[in-house]
Amino acid sequence: MIFEGDMRRPLLCSMIFVLAGCLSVCPDARDREAKERLFSMEEPSMLEQAAAESIDATQVAANEDVRRRVLWMTAEETSARLGSFLAETEVSFDWRRNGNRVRLGEKAVLELSESGDYRVTINNDRDFGMELRWIGETSYVKSRQGTFRERRADRAGHEEWREEALSQLQTLLELASGRVRLARTGTGTHEGRQIVRYAMTHVADPDPAAAPPGRPSWARDPIYPSDGPDKALRYRLAAFEQSEPLRITGDIWIDEASATIVHADLSAVIQVSLHEESGKQPARLDLSIRRTLRDIGRPRTIDVPEHRPFERRPRAIKDPLDWWPPYVAEREKAKKDEQ
């Protein structure tokens, strides 16, 4: 005798098996989307997207957005756009204030290979300087008269030094508070590459595209003592906040293919008046910048220098008793070499 419950049980079991088979064969749409995200190609980084963006080098003087992109382009993006190059920049400045005078000349060299390795050398005419080589995710750093040391990436500041090697033009724009004007003067070639020439002069009103970028919304105001910053810091702040260009002349050449500045020859006279010293003569800065990029796109290799390897040592060790083994071995070797 068959009861109604017995008839319902086989039907229920068969429905469960059919539903399980359907779920195994027909995955949920959300699962498909998740798999597509997991196994999809990685999206280009922000740097790669910026470097791939097309910029019309002929519109630098006419278009504010183009002008801002070219004038404030980072060394990282310049490297990504050109691939490999050799950049040499010579800077000289002459500060005069109340009969005092300070002169300094500096030369910065940035050598970049196609693999992304680079070498930065910055020296001045007072016998100070440094050199950094970034090779295969490893930094090698030395002072002008020192020896190379292998450094950790988070301690060497390699990105900052690369930016520093190409930051001179942007420093001039900051000192001029953006009060510059660009005028197209023609076209030409630089090492076989098409370029657009522009002349730079100073104007009374700031150009928003040449003015320094504003502070990000998350940045906090600096905290000073109750009586404000000290005298030296006030002078440094005044150089950027109270400066006024008296004269800016020179030319810049912009590569048409990459929209990067491949040559600059600029001179400027900047006046700095301190509000608290209204009766005194303002300070004056004579500044000159000469930069040239060469060997663009040519194969180049950055060699690993002879260096002292990175040493893992106990924290806060100053070796007062000269017991740290690597230093002891090095000292003994130096004594034998002297003998």
Secondary structure, DSSP 8 states (H G I E B T S, - for coil): ---HHHHHHHHHHHHHHHHHHHHHHS--HHHHHHHHHHHS-----HHHHHHHS---GGGTTT-HHHHHHHHT--HHHHHHHHSSEEEEEEEEEEEEETTEEEEEEEEEEEEE-TTS-EEEEEEETTS-EEEEEEETTEEEEEESSS-EEEE-HHHH-HHHHHHHHT-HHHHHHHHTTT-EEEEEEEEEEETTEEEEEEEEEE-SS--TTTS-----TT-------TT-S-HHHHHHHHHHHSEEEEEEEEEEEEETTT--EEEEEEEEEEEE--GGGTTS--EEEEEEEEEEEESTT---------EE------TT---TTS--HHHHHHHHHHHHHH-
